[in-house]
Amino acid sequence: MSRDRVRFTLPNDGANTARAAQRAFGLTCSQAYHAVHVKQTIICRPSQFARFLIYRGFNQLNAELLPAEHHDHTLDVTRNPA
């Protein structure tokens, strides 16, 4: 597991951000809504941050989380060292 951490401030921009924070960080509903309301600073693992960004929405990227066993004809760069 990576020892890197991401620190960022949750924007107060609505329910979508609270729901994304709840799913990505394992918060309760009330914790997530409070964190968004007060613009809470979060420290998390890079994988949690990526999940948060995906759950929050990147419509132009069509991003989605895939199960580990998912394979198709896309370029899989997960084994590259970068």
PDB file of N, CA, C and O in Angstrom:
ATOM      1  N   MET A   1       0.837  -1.169   0.000  1.00  0.00           N
ATOM      2  CA  MET A   1       0.000   0.000   0.000  1.00  0.00           C
ATOM      3  C   MET A   1       0.889   1.241   0.000  1.00  0.00           C
ATOM      4  O   MET A   1       1.916   1.285   0.677  1.00  0.00           O
ATOM      5  N   SER A   2       0.489   2.213  -0.746  1.00  0.00           N
ATOM      6  CA  SER A   2       1.229   3.464  -0.856  1.00  0.00           C
ATOM      7  C   SER A   2       1.217   4.220   0.463  1.00  0.00           C
ATOM      8  O   SER A   2       0.215   4.224   1.179  1.00  0.00           O
ATOM      9  N   ARG A   3       2.332   4.857   0.776  1.00  0.00           N
ATOM     10  CA  ARG A   3       2.385   5.726   1.955  1.00  0.00           C
ATOM     11  C   ARG A   3       2.074   7.173   1.591  1.00  0.00           C
ATOM     12  O   ARG A   3       2.004   8.038   2.464  1.00  0.00           O
ATOM     13  N   ASP A   4       1.888   7.432   0.292  1.00  0.00           N
ATOM     14  CA  ASP A   4       1.516   8.770  -0.152  1.00  0.00           C
ATOM     15  C   ASP A   4       0.139   9.116   0.386  1.00  0.00           C
ATOM     16  O   ASP A   4      -0.702   8.241   0.595  1.00  0.00           O
ATOM     17  N   ARG A   5      -0.076  10.404   0.607  1.00  0.00           N
ATOM     18  CA  ARG A   5      -1.378  10.883   1.055  1.00  0.00           C
ATOM     19  C   ARG A   5      -1.759  12.115   0.242  1.00  0.00           C
ATOM     20  O   ARG A   5      -0.896  12.840  -0.253  1.00  0.00           O
ATOM     21  N   VAL A   6      -3.041  12.337   0.116  1.00  0.00           N
ATOM     22  CA  VAL A   6      -3.584  13.509  -0.570  1.00  0.00           C
ATOM     23  C   VAL A   6      -4.307  14.347   0.474  1.00  0.00           C
ATOM     24  O   VAL A   6      -5.103  13.826   1.255  1.00  0.00           O
ATOM     25  N   ARG A   7      -4.028  15.648   0.484  1.00  0.00           N
ATOM     26  CA  ARG A   7      -4.748  16.571   1.362  1.00  0.00           C
ATOM     27  C   ARG A   7      -5.480  17.572   0.483  1.00  0.00           C
ATOM     28  O   ARG A   7      -4.884  18.175  -0.410  1.00  0.00           O
ATOM     29  N   PHE A   8      -6.760  17.748   0.733  1.00  0.00           N
ATOM     30  CA  PHE A   8      -7.554  18.694  -0.044  1.00  0.00           C
ATOM     31  C   PHE A   8      -8.732  19.153   0.804  1.00  0.00           C
ATOM     32  O   PHE A   8      -9.048  18.552   1.830  1.00  0.00           O
ATOM     33  N   THR A   9      -9.371  20.218   0.363  1.00  0.00           N
ATOM     34  CA  THR A   9     -10.537  20.750   1.048  1.00  0.00           C
ATOM     35  C   THR A   9     -11.777  20.437   0.235  1.00  0.00           C
ATOM     36  O   THR A   9     -11.843  20.727  -0.959  1.00  0.00           O
ATOM     37  N   LEU A  10     -12.751  19.845   0.889  1.00  0.00           N
ATOM     38  CA  LEU A  10     -14.014  19.545   0.213  1.00  0.00           C
ATOM     39  C   LEU A  10     -14.716  20.846  -0.167  1.00  0.00           C
ATOM     40  O   LEU A  10     -14.865  21.731   0.676  1.00  0.00           O
ATOM     41  N   PRO A  11     -15.142  20.973  -1.400  1.00  0.00           N
ATOM     42  CA  PRO A  11     -15.905  22.170  -1.779  1.00  0.00           C
ATOM     43  C   PRO A  11     -17.335  22.063  -1.260  1.00  0.00           C
ATOM     44  O   PRO A  11     -17.881  20.966  -1.147  1.00  0.00           O
ATOM     45  N   ASN A  12     -17.924  23.185  -0.952  1.00  0.00           N
ATOM     46  CA  ASN A  12     -19.320  23.221  -0.510  1.00  0.00           C
ATOM     47  C   ASN A  12     -20.177  23.469  -1.735  1.00  0.00           C
ATOM     48  O   ASN A  12     -20.692  24.570  -1.932  1.00  0.00           O
ATOM     49  N   ASP A  13     -20.329  22.441  -2.560  1.00  0.00           N
ATOM     50  CA  ASP A  13     -21.068  22.627  -3.811  1.00  0.00           C
ATOM     51  C   ASP A  13     -22.204  21.633  -4.004  1.00  0.00           C
ATOM     52  O   ASP A  13     -22.594  21.343  -5.135  1.00  0.00           O
ATOM     53  N   GLY A  14     -22.733  21.112  -2.906  1.00  0.00           N
ATOM     54  CA  GLY A  14     -23.958  20.353  -3.039  1.00  0.00           C
ATOM     55  C   GLY A  14     -23.922  18.916  -2.594  1.00  0.00           C
ATOM     56  O   GLY A  14     -22.912  18.396  -2.121  1.00  0.00           O
ATOM     57  N   ALA A  15     -25.074  18.294  -2.768  1.00  0.00           N
ATOM     58  CA  ALA A  15     -25.299  16.931  -2.310  1.00  0.00           C
ATOM     59  C   ALA A  15     -24.446  15.914  -3.051  1.00  0.00           C
ATOM     60  O   ALA A  15     -24.069  14.896  -2.471  1.00  0.00           O
ATOM     61  N   ASN A  16     -24.133  16.161  -4.317  1.00  0.00           N
ATOM     62  CA  ASN A  16     -23.326  15.216  -5.078  1.00  0.00           C
ATOM     63  C   ASN A  16     -21.953  15.038  -4.438  1.00  0.00           C
ATOM     64  O   ASN A  16     -21.444  13.920  -4.364  1.00  0.00           O
ATOM     65  N   THR A  17     -21.350  16.134  -3.975  1.00  0.00           N
ATOM     66  CA  THR A  17     -20.048  16.052  -3.318  1.00  0.00           C
ATOM     67  C   THR A  17     -20.156  15.296  -2.002  1.00  0.00           C
ATOM     68  O   THR A  17     -19.278  14.497  -1.676  1.00  0.00           O
ATOM     69  N   ALA A  18     -21.210  15.533  -1.247  1.00  0.00           N
ATOM     70  CA  ALA A  18     -21.405  14.824   0.020  1.00  0.00           C
ATOM     71  C   ALA A  18     -21.583  13.327  -0.212  1.00  0.00           C
ATOM     72  O   ALA A  18     -20.999  12.515   0.505  1.00  0.00           O
ATOM     73  N   ARG A  19     -22.382  12.959  -1.202  1.00  0.00           N
ATOM     74  CA  ARG A  19     -22.575  11.528  -1.508  1.00  0.00           C
ATOM     75  C   ARG A  19     -21.265  10.890  -1.961  1.00  0.00           C
ATOM     76  O   ARG A  19     -20.963   9.760  -1.577  1.00  0.00           O
ATOM     77  N   ALA A  20     -20.490  11.596  -2.766  1.00  0.00           N
ATOM     78  CA  ALA A  20     -19.199  11.073  -3.224  1.00  0.00           C
ATOM     79  C   ALA A  20     -18.246  10.887  -2.049  1.00  0.00           C
ATOM     80  O   ALA A  20     -17.542   9.880  -1.978  1.00  0.00           O
ATOM     81  N   ALA A  21     -18.216  11.843  -1.131  1.00  0.00           N
ATOM     82  CA  ALA A  21     -17.362  11.741   0.052  1.00  0.00           C
ATOM     83  C   ALA A  21     -17.794  10.566   0.926  1.00  0.00           C
ATOM     84  O   ALA A  21     -16.956   9.842   1.464  1.00  0.00           O
ATOM     85  N   GLN A  22     -19.079  10.388   1.061  1.00  0.00           N
ATOM     86  CA  GLN A  22     -19.610   9.275   1.850  1.00  0.00           C
ATOM     87  C   GLN A  22     -19.147   7.945   1.274  1.00  0.00           C
ATOM     88  O   GLN A  22     -18.680   7.080   2.014  1.00  0.00           O
ATOM     89  N   ARG A  23     -19.269   7.773  -0.021  1.00  0.00           N
ATOM     90  CA  ARG A  23     -18.894   6.509  -0.668  1.00  0.00           C
ATOM     91  C   ARG A  23     -17.387   6.294  -0.674  1.00  0.00           C
ATOM     92  O   ARG A  23     -16.919   5.188  -0.402  1.00  0.00           O
ATOM     93  N   ALA A  24     -16.622   7.338  -0.982  1.00  0.00           N
ATOM     94  CA  ALA A  24     -15.173   7.188  -1.151  1.00  0.00           C
ATOM     95  C   ALA A  24     -14.417   7.042   0.166  1.00  0.00           C
ATOM     96  O   ALA A  24     -13.409   6.339   0.233  1.00  0.00           O
ATOM     97  N   PHE A  25     -14.909   7.711   1.218  1.00  0.00           N
ATOM     98  CA  PHE A  25     -14.157   7.761   2.466  1.00  0.00           C
ATOM     99  C   PHE A  25     -14.800   6.975   3.601  1.00  0.00           C
ATOM    100  O   PHE A  25     -14.272   6.955   4.713  1.00  0.00           O
ATOM    101  N   GLY A  26     -15.925   6.330   3.338  1.00  0.00           N
ATOM    102  CA  GLY A  26     -16.576   5.521   4.360  1.00  0.00           C
ATOM    103  C   GLY A  26     -17.203   6.343   5.470  1.00  0.00           C
ATOM    104  O   GLY A  26     -17.276   5.892   6.613  1.00  0.00           O
ATOM    105  N   LEU A  27     -17.655   7.539   5.144  1.00  0.00           N
ATOM    106  CA  LEU A  27     -18.295   8.409   6.127  1.00  0.00           C
ATOM    107  C   LEU A  27     -19.773   8.077   6.246  1.00  0.00           C
ATOM    108  O   LEU A  27     -20.373   7.527   5.323  1.00  0.00           O
ATOM    109  N   THR A  28     -20.355   8.415   7.391  1.00  0.00           N
ATOM    110  CA  THR A  28     -21.800   8.320   7.505  1.00  0.00           C
ATOM    111  C   THR A  28     -22.401   9.471   6.708  1.00  0.00           C
ATOM    112  O   THR A  28     -21.700  10.402   6.311  1.00  0.00           O
ATOM    113  N   CYS A  29     -23.687   9.396   6.485  1.00  0.00           N
ATOM    114  CA  CYS A  29     -24.374  10.453   5.748  1.00  0.00           C
ATOM    115  C   CYS A  29     -24.212  11.796   6.455  1.00  0.00           C
ATOM    116  O   CYS A  29     -23.892  12.795   5.811  1.00  0.00           O
ATOM    117  N   SER A  30     -24.425  11.833   7.759  1.00  0.00           N
ATOM    118  CA  SER A  30     -24.318  13.095   8.495  1.00  0.00           C
ATOM    119  C   SER A  30     -22.875  13.613   8.525  1.00  0.00           C
ATOM    120  O   SER A  30     -22.658  14.822   8.435  1.00  0.00           O
ATOM    121  N   GLN A  31     -21.891  12.723   8.649  1.00  0.00           N
ATOM    122  CA  GLN A  31     -20.491  13.153   8.609  1.00  0.00           C
ATOM    123  C   GLN A  31     -20.149  13.787   7.263  1.00  0.00           C
ATOM    124  O   GLN A  31     -19.481  14.820   7.206  1.00  0.00           O
ATOM    125  N   ALA A  32     -20.608  13.167   6.190  1.00  0.00           N
ATOM    126  CA  ALA A  32     -20.302  13.669   4.853  1.00  0.00           C
ATOM    127  C   ALA A  32     -20.935  15.031   4.610  1.00  0.00           C
ATOM    128  O   ALA A  32     -20.277  15.938   4.101  1.00  0.00           O
ATOM    129  N   TYR A  33     -22.200  15.183   4.967  1.00  0.00           N
ATOM    130  CA  TYR A  33     -22.874  16.465   4.749  1.00  0.00           C
ATOM    131  C   TYR A  33     -22.257  17.567   5.617  1.00  0.00           C
ATOM    132  O   TYR A  33     -22.131  18.709   5.174  1.00  0.00           O
ATOM    133  N   HIS A  34     -21.877  17.227   6.846  1.00  0.00           N
ATOM    134  CA  HIS A  34     -21.215  18.206   7.711  1.00  0.00           C
ATOM    135  C   HIS A  34     -19.857  18.610   7.127  1.00  0.00           C
ATOM    136  O   HIS A  34     -19.524  19.795   7.095  1.00  0.00           O
ATOM    137  N   ALA A  35     -19.074  17.630   6.667  1.00  0.00           N
ATOM    138  CA  ALA A  35     -17.754  17.912   6.105  1.00  0.00           C
ATOM    139  C   ALA A  35     -17.846  18.844   4.900  1.00  0.00           C
ATOM    140  O   ALA A  35     -17.013  19.736   4.743  1.00  0.00           O
ATOM    141  N   VAL A  36     -18.844  18.646   4.057  1.00  0.00           N
ATOM    142  CA  VAL A  36     -19.035  19.515   2.898  1.00  0.00           C
ATOM    143  C   VAL A  36     -19.485  20.900   3.349  1.00  0.00           C
ATOM    144  O   VAL A  36     -19.015  21.911   2.826  1.00  0.00           O
ATOM    145  N   HIS A  37     -20.389  20.944   4.314  1.00  0.00           N
ATOM    146  CA  HIS A  37     -20.928  22.233   4.783  1.00  0.00           C
ATOM    147  C   HIS A  37     -19.834  23.137   5.363  1.00  0.00           C
ATOM    148  O   HIS A  37     -19.852  24.348   5.143  1.00  0.00           O
ATOM    149  N   VAL A  38     -18.882  22.552   6.103  1.00  0.00           N
ATOM    150  CA  VAL A  38     -17.835  23.354   6.748  1.00  0.00           C
ATOM    151  C   VAL A  38     -16.550  23.416   5.914  1.00  0.00           C
ATOM    152  O   VAL A  38     -15.537  23.952   6.364  1.00  0.00           O
ATOM    153  N   LYS A  39     -16.597  22.861   4.689  1.00  0.00           N
ATOM    154  CA  LYS A  39     -15.414  22.815   3.816  1.00  0.00           C
ATOM    155  C   LYS A  39     -14.238  22.160   4.534  1.00  0.00           C
ATOM    156  O   LYS A  39     -13.155  22.736   4.640  1.00  0.00           O
ATOM    157  N   GLN A  40     -14.473  20.954   5.021  1.00  0.00           N
ATOM    158  CA  GLN A  40     -13.513  20.181   5.798  1.00  0.00           C
ATOM    159  C   GLN A  40     -12.280  19.837   4.976  1.00  0.00           C
ATOM    160  O   GLN A  40     -12.387  19.519   3.792  1.00  0.00           O
ATOM    161  N   THR A  41     -11.105  19.899   5.604  1.00  0.00           N
ATOM    162  CA  THR A  41      -9.885  19.413   4.980  1.00  0.00           C
ATOM    163  C   THR A  41      -9.805  17.912   5.216  1.00  0.00           C
ATOM    164  O   THR A  41     -10.011  17.438   6.333  1.00  0.00           O
ATOM    165  N   ILE A  42      -9.509  17.178   4.173  1.00  0.00           N
ATOM    166  CA  ILE A  42      -9.465  15.718   4.202  1.00  0.00           C
ATOM    167  C   ILE A  42      -8.039  15.269   3.896  1.00  0.00           C
ATOM    168  O   ILE A  42      -7.374  15.849   3.038  1.00  0.00           O
ATOM    169  N   ILE A  43      -7.571  14.240   4.594  1.00  0.00           N
ATOM    170  CA  ILE A  43      -6.333  13.547   4.246  1.00  0.00           C
ATOM    171  C   ILE A  43      -6.721  12.112   3.937  1.00  0.00           C
ATOM    172  O   ILE A  43      -7.362  11.447   4.751  1.00  0.00           O
ATOM    173  N   CYS A  44      -6.331  11.634   2.759  1.00  0.00           N
ATOM    174  CA  CYS A  44      -6.729  10.297   2.334  1.00  0.00           C
ATOM    175  C   CYS A  44      -5.636   9.667   1.481  1.00  0.00           C
ATOM    176  O   CYS A  44      -4.663  10.321   1.108  1.00  0.00           O
ATOM    177  N   ARG A  45      -5.815   8.394   1.183  1.00  0.00           N
ATOM    178  CA  ARG A  45      -4.906   7.702   0.270  1.00  0.00           C
ATOM    179  C   ARG A  45      -5.224   8.133  -1.165  1.00  0.00           C
ATOM    180  O   ARG A  45      -6.352   8.534  -1.451  1.00  0.00           O
ATOM    181  N   PRO A  46      -4.250   8.055  -2.059  1.00  0.00           N
ATOM    182  CA  PRO A  46      -4.517   8.410  -3.460  1.00  0.00           C
ATOM    183  C   PRO A  46      -5.671   7.613  -4.070  1.00  0.00           C
ATOM    184  O   PRO A  46      -6.439   8.152  -4.867  1.00  0.00           O
ATOM    185  N   SER A  47      -5.797   6.353  -3.708  1.00  0.00           N
ATOM    186  CA  SER A  47      -6.892   5.542  -4.259  1.00  0.00           C
ATOM    187  C   SER A  47      -8.249   6.052  -3.781  1.00  0.00           C
ATOM    188  O   SER A  47      -9.214   6.036  -4.544  1.00  0.00           O
ATOM    189  N   GLN A  48      -8.337   6.503  -2.531  1.00  0.00           N
ATOM    190  CA  GLN A  48      -9.582   7.067  -2.032  1.00  0.00           C
ATOM    191  C   GLN A  48      -9.911   8.374  -2.751  1.00  0.00           C
ATOM    192  O   GLN A  48     -11.066   8.637  -3.085  1.00  0.00           O
ATOM    193  N   PHE A  49      -8.883   9.187  -2.984  1.00  0.00           N
ATOM    194  CA  PHE A  49      -9.088  10.455  -3.680  1.00  0.00           C
ATOM    195  C   PHE A  49      -9.576  10.204  -5.108  1.00  0.00           C
ATOM    196  O   PHE A  49     -10.471  10.894  -5.595  1.00  0.00           O
ATOM    197  N   ALA A  50      -8.986   9.220  -5.767  1.00  0.00           N
ATOM    198  CA  ALA A  50      -9.422   8.892  -7.130  1.00  0.00           C
ATOM    199  C   ALA A  50     -10.878   8.440  -7.129  1.00  0.00           C
ATOM    200  O   ALA A  50     -11.654   8.842  -7.996  1.00  0.00           O
ATOM    201  N   ARG A  51     -11.248   7.612  -6.166  1.00  0.00           N
ATOM    202  CA  ARG A  51     -12.654   7.178  -6.071  1.00  0.00           C
ATOM    203  C   ARG A  51     -13.577   8.370  -5.855  1.00  0.00           C
ATOM    204  O   ARG A  51     -14.636   8.463  -6.476  1.00  0.00           O
ATOM    205  N   PHE A  52     -13.170   9.288  -4.966  1.00  0.00           N
ATOM    206  CA  PHE A  52     -13.970  10.482  -4.717  1.00  0.00           C
ATOM    207  C   PHE A  52     -14.178  11.268  -6.009  1.00  0.00           C
ATOM    208  O   PHE A  52     -15.296  11.686  -6.310  1.00  0.00           O
ATOM    209  N   LEU A  53     -13.113  11.467  -6.763  1.00  0.00           N
ATOM    210  CA  LEU A  53     -13.228  12.225  -8.008  1.00  0.00           C
ATOM    211  C   LEU A  53     -14.141  11.525  -9.004  1.00  0.00           C
ATOM    212  O   LEU A  53     -14.929  12.174  -9.692  1.00  0.00           O
ATOM    213  N   ILE A  54     -14.039  10.220  -9.081  1.00  0.00           N
ATOM    214  CA  ILE A  54     -14.893   9.469 -10.005  1.00  0.00           C
ATOM    215  C   ILE A  54     -16.345   9.537  -9.552  1.00  0.00           C
ATOM    216  O   ILE A  54     -17.234   9.790 -10.365  1.00  0.00           O
ATOM    217  N   TYR A  55     -16.598   9.315  -8.264  1.00  0.00           N
ATOM    218  CA  TYR A  55     -17.972   9.369  -7.760  1.00  0.00           C
ATOM    219  C   TYR A  55     -18.567  10.765  -7.915  1.00  0.00           C
ATOM    220  O   TYR A  55     -19.760  10.914  -8.181  1.00  0.00           O
ATOM    221  N   ARG A  56     -17.725  11.789  -7.748  1.00  0.00           N
ATOM    222  CA  ARG A  56     -18.208  13.170  -7.841  1.00  0.00           C
ATOM    223  C   ARG A  56     -18.577  13.513  -9.270  1.00  0.00           C
ATOM    224  O   ARG A  56     -19.481  14.312  -9.515  1.00  0.00           O
ATOM    225  N   GLY A  57     -17.869  12.903 -10.213  1.00  0.00           N
ATOM    226  CA  GLY A  57     -18.262  13.049 -11.607  1.00  0.00           C
ATOM    227  C   GLY A  57     -17.272  13.787 -12.471  1.00  0.00           C
ATOM    228  O   GLY A  57     -16.889  14.921 -12.187  1.00  0.00           O
ATOM    229  N   PHE A  58     -16.875  13.131 -13.513  1.00  0.00           N
ATOM    230  CA  PHE A  58     -16.065  13.703 -14.580  1.00  0.00           C
ATOM    231  C   PHE A  58     -16.768  13.333 -15.873  1.00  0.00           C
ATOM    232  O   PHE A  58     -16.299  12.469 -16.615  1.00  0.00           O
ATOM    233  N   ASN A  59     -17.878  13.975 -16.143  1.00  0.00           N
ATOM    234  CA  ASN A  59     -18.704  13.592 -17.282  1.00  0.00           C
ATOM    235  C   ASN A  59     -17.942  13.590 -18.592  1.00  0.00           C
ATOM    236  O   ASN A  59     -18.167  12.721 -19.435  1.00  0.00           O
ATOM    237  N   GLN A  60     -17.046  14.544 -18.780  1.00  0.00           N
ATOM    238  CA  GLN A  60     -16.322  14.617 -20.043  1.00  0.00           C
ATOM    239  C   GLN A  60     -15.330  13.469 -20.206  1.00  0.00           C
ATOM    240  O   GLN A  60     -14.906  13.189 -21.328  1.00  0.00           O
ATOM    241  N   LEU A  61     -14.944  12.792 -19.111  1.00  0.00           N
ATOM    242  CA  LEU A  61     -13.997  11.685 -19.200  1.00  0.00           C
ATOM    243  C   LEU A  61     -14.675  10.324 -19.254  1.00  0.00           C
ATOM    244  O   LEU A  61     -14.022   9.329 -19.571  1.00  0.00           O
ATOM    245  N   ASN A  62     -15.945  10.256 -18.959  1.00  0.00           N
ATOM    246  CA  ASN A  62     -16.674   8.983 -18.895  1.00  0.00           C
ATOM    247  C   ASN A  62     -15.981   7.984 -17.973  1.00  0.00           C
ATOM    248  O   ASN A  62     -15.887   6.800 -18.298  1.00  0.00           O
ATOM    249  N   ALA A  63     -15.496   8.455 -16.825  1.00  0.00           N
ATOM    250  CA  ALA A  63     -14.775   7.599 -15.882  1.00  0.00           C
ATOM    251  C   ALA A  63     -15.752   6.742 -15.080  1.00  0.00           C
ATOM    252  O   ALA A  63     -16.863   7.168 -14.766  1.00  0.00           O
ATOM    253  N   GLU A  64     -15.316   5.539 -14.759  1.00  0.00           N
ATOM    254  CA  GLU A  64     -16.094   4.646 -13.922  1.00  0.00           C
ATOM    255  C   GLU A  64     -15.148   3.664 -13.250  1.00  0.00           C
ATOM    256  O   GLU A  64     -14.085   3.355 -13.787  1.00  0.00           O
ATOM    257  N   LEU A  65     -15.533   3.172 -12.073  1.00  0.00           N
ATOM    258  CA  LEU A  65     -14.749   2.154 -11.386  1.00  0.00           C
ATOM    259  C   LEU A  65     -15.105   0.790 -11.948  1.00  0.00           C
ATOM    260  O   LEU A  65     -16.276   0.487 -12.176  1.00  0.00           O
ATOM    261  N   LEU A  66     -14.084  -0.031 -12.170  1.00  0.00           N
ATOM    262  CA  LEU A  66     -14.289  -1.369 -12.721  1.00  0.00           C
ATOM    263  C   LEU A  66     -13.844  -2.413 -11.708  1.00  0.00           C
ATOM    264  O   LEU A  66     -12.885  -2.183 -10.971  1.00  0.00           O
ATOM    265  N   PRO A  67     -14.519  -3.549 -11.656  1.00  0.00           N
ATOM    266  CA  PRO A  67     -14.055  -4.634 -10.797  1.00  0.00           C
ATOM    267  C   PRO A  67     -12.691  -5.123 -11.267  1.00  0.00           C
ATOM    268  O   PRO A  67     -12.345  -4.972 -12.438  1.00  0.00           O
ATOM    269  N   ALA A  68     -11.920  -5.705 -10.362  1.00  0.00           N
ATOM    270  CA  ALA A  68     -10.559  -6.131 -10.685  1.00  0.00           C
ATOM    271  C   ALA A  68     -10.517  -7.130 -11.839  1.00  0.00           C
ATOM    272  O   ALA A  68      -9.555  -7.137 -12.607  1.00  0.00           O
ATOM    273  N   GLU A  69     -11.522  -7.957 -11.972  1.00  0.00           N
ATOM    274  CA  GLU A  69     -11.504  -8.987 -13.021  1.00  0.00           C
ATOM    275  C   GLU A  69     -11.968  -8.472 -14.386  1.00  0.00           C
ATOM    276  O   GLU A  69     -11.996  -9.236 -15.351  1.00  0.00           O
ATOM    277  N   HIS A  70     -12.329  -7.203 -14.480  1.00  0.00           N
ATOM    278  CA  HIS A  70     -12.826  -6.634 -15.729  1.00  0.00           C
ATOM    279  C   HIS A  70     -11.694  -6.520 -16.757  1.00  0.00           C
ATOM    280  O   HIS A  70     -10.631  -5.975 -16.459  1.00  0.00           O
ATOM    281  N   HIS A  71     -11.927  -7.033 -17.959  1.00  0.00           N
ATOM    282  CA  HIS A  71     -10.944  -6.929 -19.041  1.00  0.00           C
ATOM    283  C   HIS A  71     -11.675  -6.610 -20.340  1.00  0.00           C
ATOM    284  O   HIS A  71     -12.737  -7.167 -20.618  1.00  0.00           O
ATOM    285  N   ASP A  72     -11.109  -5.726 -21.116  1.00  0.00           N
ATOM    286  CA  ASP A  72     -11.646  -5.456 -22.441  1.00  0.00           C
ATOM    287  C   ASP A  72     -10.492  -4.987 -23.325  1.00  0.00           C
ATOM    288  O   ASP A  72      -9.330  -5.214 -22.986  1.00  0.00           O
ATOM    289  N   HIS A  73     -10.783  -4.355 -24.422  1.00  0.00           N
ATOM    290  CA  HIS A  73      -9.749  -3.993 -25.375  1.00  0.00           C
ATOM    291  C   HIS A  73      -9.255  -2.557 -25.204  1.00  0.00           C
ATOM    292  O   HIS A  73      -9.017  -1.849 -26.182  1.00  0.00           O
ATOM    293  N   THR A  74      -9.107  -2.145 -23.956  1.00  0.00           N
ATOM    294  CA  THR A  74      -8.569  -0.831 -23.686  1.00  0.00           C
ATOM    295  C   THR A  74      -7.114  -0.960 -23.259  1.00  0.00           C
ATOM    296  O   THR A  74      -6.655  -2.059 -22.945  1.00  0.00           O
ATOM    297  N   LEU A  75      -6.400   0.132 -23.244  1.00  0.00           N
ATOM    298  CA  LEU A  75      -4.999   0.140 -22.843  1.00  0.00           C
ATOM    299  C   LEU A  75      -4.920   0.158 -21.316  1.00  0.00           C
ATOM    300  O   LEU A  75      -5.257   1.163 -20.689  1.00  0.00           O
ATOM    301  N   ASP A  76      -4.480  -0.941 -20.721  1.00  0.00           N
ATOM    302  CA  ASP A  76      -4.371  -1.072 -19.268  1.00  0.00           C
ATOM    303  C   ASP A  76      -2.953  -0.685 -18.856  1.00  0.00           C
ATOM    304  O   ASP A  76      -2.001  -1.401 -19.166  1.00  0.00           O
ATOM    305  N   VAL A  77      -2.806   0.438 -18.164  1.00  0.00           N
ATOM    306  CA  VAL A  77      -1.486   0.922 -17.755  1.00  0.00           C
ATOM    307  C   VAL A  77      -1.239   0.709 -16.258  1.00  0.00           C
ATOM    308  O   VAL A  77      -0.299   1.283 -15.708  1.00  0.00           O
ATOM    309  N   THR A  78      -2.056  -0.096 -15.595  1.00  0.00           N
ATOM    310  CA  THR A  78      -1.944  -0.242 -14.160  1.00  0.00           C
ATOM    311  C   THR A  78      -0.649  -0.928 -13.718  1.00  0.00           C
ATOM    312  O   THR A  78      -0.248  -0.771 -12.565  1.00  0.00           O
ATOM    313  N   ARG A  79       0.001  -1.664 -14.576  1.00  0.00           N
ATOM    314  CA  ARG A  79       1.251  -2.345 -14.205  1.00  0.00           C
ATOM    315  C   ARG A  79       2.491  -1.508 -14.529  1.00  0.00           C
ATOM    316  O   ARG A  79       3.609  -1.910 -14.204  1.00  0.00           O
ATOM    317  N   ASN A  80       2.304  -0.356 -15.163  1.00  0.00           N
ATOM    318  CA  ASN A  80       3.440   0.524 -15.452  1.00  0.00           C
ATOM    319  C   ASN A  80       3.912   1.186 -14.163  1.00  0.00           C
ATOM    320  O   ASN A  80       3.096   1.470 -13.287  1.00  0.00           O
ATOM    321  N   PRO A  81       5.217   1.437 -14.030  1.00  0.00           N
ATOM    322  CA  PRO A  81       5.755   1.955 -12.779  1.00  0.00           C
ATOM    323  C   PRO A  81       5.396   3.390 -12.455  1.00  0.00           C
ATOM    324  O   PRO A  81       5.583   3.807 -11.312  1.00  0.00           O
ATOM    325  N   ALA A  82       4.896   4.162 -13.390  1.00  0.00           N
ATOM    326  CA  ALA A  82       4.634   5.587 -13.146  1.00  0.00           C
ATOM    327  C   ALA A  82       3.519   5.802 -12.170  1.00  0.00           C
ATOM    328  O   ALA A  82       3.180   6.945 -11.863  1.00  0.00           O
TER     329      ALA A  82
END
